[in-house]
Amino acid sequence: MSVSMRDLDPAFQGAGQKAGIEVWRIENFSPAPIPKSSIGKFFTGDSYIVLKTTALKTGALRHDIHYWLGKDTSQDEAGTAAVKTVELDAALGGRAVQYREVQGHETEKFLSYFKPCIIPQEGGIASGFKHVEAEEHITRLFVCRGKHVVHVKEVPFARSSLNHDDIYILDTKSKIFQFNGSNSSIQERAKALEVVQYIKDTYHDGTCEVATVEDGRLMADADSGEFWGFFGGFAPLPRKTANAEDTPDISDTKKLFCVEKGQANPVEGDTLKREMLDTNKCFILDCGLEVFVWMGRTTSLDDRKVASGAAEEMIRSSERPKSQMIRIIEGFETVPFRSKFDTWSQETNTTVSEDGRGRVAALLQRQGVNVRGLMKAAPPKEELQAFIDCTGNLQVWRVNGQEKILLQASDHSKFYSGDCYVFQYSYPGEEKEEVLIGTWFGKRSVEEERASAVSMASKMVESMKFVPAQARIYEGKEPVQFFVIMQSFIVFKGGISSGYKKYIEEKEVDDDTYNENGLALFRIQGSGPENMQAIQVDPVASSLNSSYCYILHNDSSVFTWIGNLATSTDQELVERQLDLIKPNLQTRAQKEGSESEQFWELLGGKTEYSSQKLTKEPESDAHLFSCTFTKDILKVTEIYNFTQDDLMTEDIFIVDCHSEIFVWVGQEVVPKNKLLALTIGEKFIEKDSLLEKLSPEAPIYVIMEGGEPSFFTRFFTSWDSSKSAMHGNSFQRKLRIVKNGGTPVADKPKRRTPASYGGRSASVPDKSQQRSRSMSFSPDRVRVRGRSPAFNALAATFENQNARNLSTPPPVVKKLYPRSVTPDSAKLAPKSSAIASRSALFEQLKTPPQEPLIPKSIKASTKKPESPVPESNSKGKEERKDNDKEEEKSMSTRIESLTIQEDAKEGVEDEEDLPAYPYERLKTTSPDPVTDIDVTRREAYLSSEEFKEKFGMTKEAFYKLPKWKQNKFKMAVQLF
């Protein structure tokens, strides 16, 4: 499309350069920008152009253009708005989708920009219209329709306007009434309350009363009586009478027209195919309620204006005021448009359009216009974030037929590709202990064991009253949350479950299950020590990739292979994974291009291999869908510009970000539908509503209301957990918020929920006692390699608190070994001196002294003995209460002082009392190891000289550091 400066209106210069909404009003047949303070205010006599700019994850800016026509706007103004919209699209590079919006029949996408609603005011800029300046409040009646966005329309203030199907808002001088028709839904009533709040804030300065009136409630209710008094008293309402606006267009026919010389000529054909569209022409696709104008990429600006005019005339002549016109540029077709065609084979090609956008930017730049926003923005550099705490408790079971086998802590992250696993991860959330229960399916696992794993996980979730989040994960499609939980994840070939063994016997295939004394090749990948994987691949040269590092071993040799494109982080991860795969053998390092003959012999000879890094499914911008699932049929509705308030407690919603699918289930959803949540997620992937070719193996999460983890709430601009703590349905909750002045009031404070392990309930330790699982190997393993990474570099990093892992909150203390509730966890040596000190103190406190001192960490209830003489009046009781409060306050002060003193002493004094041993005897590989020591604090037994040599500081300085920083140092040094 050729563009000249005369084609671009000066009002559009600099438009669409950053995310947000921009609005122009047509004044004297030209667009005039309106101030931000007036955005959302529309007058019935005017026409407007609305530009919505969205910043995508790719760094690009997406534009949607709407032109809104008030019911009293002139035909000339409406025509000007339509033409100027095409010009604005040209100024933005010619790739925006353009929508025609008519007052009272706006698209949900348009209304989502101005939540909760728009209420057009009478008047306009054109001759014959004046903006109405209300000097005195006028009683008005509005009808509200819509479950996700609200269409608000003012109707005559009369009883005849009311019916049983809709919701009405009566706005009086001192009170706002919401009348709920008996046939209206809970969700519609809740959404209408948002309009009530808007009217209250906009027209009453947030000070008037709010009342709700239920259809059919008699005069005995005070609010009902007052409401009906405005209509002359209560009387039964007639049935709703159909009118022209309520009658939907029933035409489902699809007709394609080619626009030539201003005329729309029908295109013959039995079915609609992509090949019917010509890049040199414009077409109109008439679908009744929707009229699409498709504009070829090489068409001129004049051709596009003519095609838009032809579509306008088609709608006007057929008297279809509710029809929506959508204009689309070739290469940027919307999902609704593509879905109208029986075949759509061509992939989206944006290259030419990007070039056109660049030419427009260059043209404007020569005119001295700032065109920063017209050029494609650089993709934002995102740090890998898991949005989940990595210091929790992990349990893993391997599925063996119809049973599950609990794995030891040392095997938690060692999976086989032919098996299925169930895992339960409990971790500290922002307000309470959170639980994630999931299944992992190996690529070669059998269907019977997959079904068994899902059933086991679902029963675990159900037994915990649907509190935990649930995940379904396939090998090769693991999300970052999974890798952070596992931390040192290894996938072996083959399997050891009965299902896999039966499969290879029936299929008579070779069993290639991993043998630690056999030949094996592992590809090492990950972004850091808390997110690293070793994936076993075929031991042949073609499995290599220059972008990775590998471990190759047989029974007696171990090689590491470093690709030329591998990073220093990749090389560090190789060293760490060696400790897990082959800890007892010395390695021979191989650099790409200088390998030894023995290395190639083990791989069967040198062959060509790839150098391109493997990529996972990219996470796209999130989309929210409302779901209804009946008779195995899933219906979804997209909700645009969604917020937390769009999640209704009676419904099921899906957040689709392409790489992962989240199924959110409200608390008021019927139990049988809660059990179908995972099935709904699978049906959604199968349906592929956005036509984005979703992988059937994409991870699916089931999230229950009230237990939303941070890796779910991150998709919302803000999240208020107190809203899920409220009881009742959506309408009842929203009513309490509206009457409370817009602030949610929880029914009771949130409490930390005890996590359940292995079917038993256990109290959850305090966050300060959480241990880090970043080193998931057993403390008894043999280690023969040096520490990694370099101590000095890491020490400088640890001194900067802002450089910590973002998935771990600051208060959490990370310790060397995992805290896992498994049979082998009892083998760990008990803490010696620090625990003994606290235990002795606790024993002393069992016999309360005259001034009882109870440590803060011990929960106890002190019950005051009953007085033998009853109080004779309330004054005596009040004096007793005051005395109790003073005693509690004094006790709390002494307890706090004692706790601080004990914590300070524990850090240094306990270490000075410990015997010192040579470093060689403290190592796990020592031939003569020291016994009867606390293995979690080996460094405490070093002499002062050796301690300073290893840690770069004195013992006294080390133990004055916060506990979390001490453990950071210990994790970095890895001396033992």
Secondary structure, 3 states (H helix, E strand, C coil): CCCCHHHCCHHHCCCCCCCEEEEEEEECCEEEECCHHHCCCCECCCEEEEEEEEECCCCCEEEEEEEEECCCCCHHHHHHHHHHHHHHHHHCCCCCEEEEEECCCCCHHHHHCCCCCCCCECCCCCCCCCCCCCCCCCCEEEEEECCCCCEEEEECCCHHHCCCCCEEEEECCCEEEEEECCCCCHHHHHHHHHHHHHHHHHHCCCCCEEEEEECCCCCCCHHHHHHHHCCCCCCCCCCCCCCCCCCCCCCCCCEEEEEECCEEEECCCCCCEHHHCCCCCEEEEECCCEEEEEECCCCCHHHHHHHHHHHHHHHHHCCCCCCEEEEEECCCCCHHHHCCCCECCCCCCCHHHHHHHHHHHHHHHHCCCCCHHHCCCCCCCCCCCCCCCCCCEEEEEEEECCEEEECCHHHCCEEECCCEEEEEEEEECCCCEEEEEEEEECCCCCHHHHHHHHHHHHHHHHHCCCCCEEEEEECCCCCHHHHHHHCEEEEECCCCCHHHHHHHHHHCCCCCCCCCCCCEEEEEEEEECCEEEEEEECCCHHHCECCCEEEEECCCCEEEEECCCCCHHHHHHHHHHHHHHCCCCCCEEEECCCCCHHHHHHCCCCCCCECCCCCCCCCCCCEEEEEEEECCEEEEEEECCCCHHHCCCCCEEEEECCCCEEEEECCCCCHHHHHCHHHHHHHHHHHCCCCCCCCCCCCEEEEECCCCCHHHHCCCCCCCHHHHHCCCCHHHHHHHHHHCCCCCCCCCCCCCCCCEECCEECCCCCHHHCCCCCCCCCCCCCCCCCCCCCHHHHHHHHHCHHHCCCCCCCCCCCCCCCCCCCHHHHHCCCCCHHHHHHHHHHHHHCCCCCCCCCCCCCCCCCCCCCCCCCCCCHHHHHHHHHHHHHHHHHHHHHHHHHHHHHHHHHHHHHHHCCCCCCHHHHCCCCCCCCCCCCHHHHHHHCCHHHHHHHHCCCHHHHHCCCHHHHHHHHHHHCCC
